[in-house]
């Protein structure tokens, strides 16, 4: 008789057993029940101990503890262009970093990091009150990702290397991070037990600065020689003397000296500027212009023009800024005695450069001090010709020194970025404090004084008319104008030339007068003054008609679209509505402009004077050819048109501007083959060269998420007016809607784009 047998597992001579326990099955059940009961008792005991505050059983897993942190100060500094700072030296070195970059930091723990049980976070704090919502508390959890997952506008962290108990991380600083002093601490705990974390506070002060090397930072400066001069150069000249004989005074800016950066950050702390505004260079330079003088905020320097300096240092005795900043810091923030305008400017340059803001000292010879916002220097006389100084305190300085800082101005219309004037010499108050700026230098040159900040004051410094008034009882105003000098103020505006050093003369002096104003005595200069007077409501001073009596109408014709390679016209329509002839002077100009609003290059300019008969209409225009503008285009191919006109008989003035982008052809993208996952298909990309120039060094970049990683292909030259065609084979990896993006660039024509939406089927 046969029977069916159940299989029996024999292990090591035992009967039926559980392999894992090596006990008979029946015995194992009892053992498991016993263990389970023990686990229950242990859990109840631990809960009672935690509630009563008793010490936790040390046999349980403990949080990671930090033994040491290494910031690689000098290595990071090389990548951040901060290797010159003295703070990097010695055993107590501090990291000096620029936003818009990443830095390395290594953490050594007391044991290896276990991703399954350990939870570690880096906390970066800024200011006394840390809040995540305000960006003053940054929490970065440490994971094992090998690349950043967030864009460059956000803080991020990834792992660079892991070796036993040492983890080397990369930390991404966003390009709009707050500038100043940051702190770091590291918090660790076991997952599921967050109530008792281990906290390690790093002793190092972390300095984060503006980044002129980062295209996204508002202080970005593309010219490497300019960055060298206005950010990295720690020596230079400040010009004094007269416009007939300027003297270049050597000055040691010393922005990398040990005490300078801490003192500069201390200034920001003392200013009370909120920490969110500490990301904005416009706000920061405005604070700097206030805090370098001591008049109302215990700033760096006390001004003194009396000639008596016995209780301090005579202004002309200083040779540089570092000693002043060190004295200020070591005295606990006590204002230093004494400074005058060139000393204020030298210290201001130092503070800005130490924080990463491109800055230069600027000297204006024959500089007006307008005290009443009239844009004039007014002198009053009685009926006998005696001067009456009590009626006005306007003055003219032989020279005056202030500063230019480089940045975009998103708070102003496009075209007003670039150099911004700030003045730390305490002359007049602005919003309750002795400061001036930042005022757009482009706006100053045009007489656009309605733009922030303090543009009327700076405009008057270089452009004010000198007006003599005499008492006149028959006048409604009470005074009659005797004479006006329109060419005396702002005779010469200079700064140190980029990359030149002349120890024995002034070959390193650069005349930047035409950056601030049109040529003295020119019609353009007069028109900017009249434009400023109109905006300032000062028509009565300049014998200008009120707006209601303007009788010549001007219209700037909008330019809607210009294809690259084609010419365009700047046209102003003019209509004389009066019954008398009118003499009109007009200036039309075109310039290339960065998308940030900074003027890049002048393209074309024309000036004309003509007479309009009563009721006559006329069109003024200039033609801008392809050859005029092509080599002067910059990123995004944007152009700015500016027109200004004045009427001789009525002193009417008018100004208008327009921005537009030169259009480029789009890439044509065609699909060849079936669109199925893991099936090859071809992409044909083409466009017609719109230029009468050969396109050389041509590169095509193609990218499509789920279709292709970004990759570049070098392609043959494209002949003038010729057709470029390129075929690429792709293999879809994912189904559904996908987009192909292609970018063509060459030495002559950049950023020709095309996209194509496709549907990938399974």
Secondary structure, 3 states (H helix, E strand, C coil): CCCCCCCCCCECCECCECCCCCCEHHHHHHHHHHHHHHHHHHHHHHHHHHHHCCCCCCCCCCCCCEEEEECCHHHHHHHHCCCCCHHHCCCCCCCEEECCCEEEEEEEECCCCCCCCEEEEEEEEECCCCCHHHCCEEEEECCCCCCCCCCCCCCEEEEEEEECCEEEEEEECCCCCCCEEEEEEEEEEECCEEEEEEEEECCCCEEEECCCCCCCCCCCCCCHHHHHHHHHCCEEEEEEECCCCEEEEEEECCCCCHHHHHHHHHHHHHHCCCCCHHHCHHHHHHHHHHHCECCCCCCCEEECCCCCCCCCCCHHHCCECHHHHHHHHHCCCCCEEEECHHHHHHHHHHHHHHHCCCEEEEEEEEEEECCCCCCEEEEEECCCCCECHHHCCCEEEEEEEEEEEEECCCCCCCCCCEEEEECCCCCCEECCEECCCCEEHHHHHHCCCCCCCCHHHHHHHHHCEEEEEEECCCCCCCEEEEEEECCCCCCEEEEECCCCCCCCCCCCEEECHHHHCCCCCCHHHHHHHHHHHHHCCCCCCCCCCCHHHCCEEEEECCCCCEECCCCEEEEEEEEECCCCCEEEEEEEEEEEECCCCCEEEEEEEEEEEEEECCCCEEEEEEEECHHHHHHHCCHHHEEEEEEEEEECCCCCEEEEEEEEEEECCCCEEEEECCCECCCEEEEEEEEECCCCCCECCEEEEEEECCCEEEEEEEECCECCCCEEEEEEEEECCCCEEEEEEEEEECCCCCCEEEEEEEEEEC
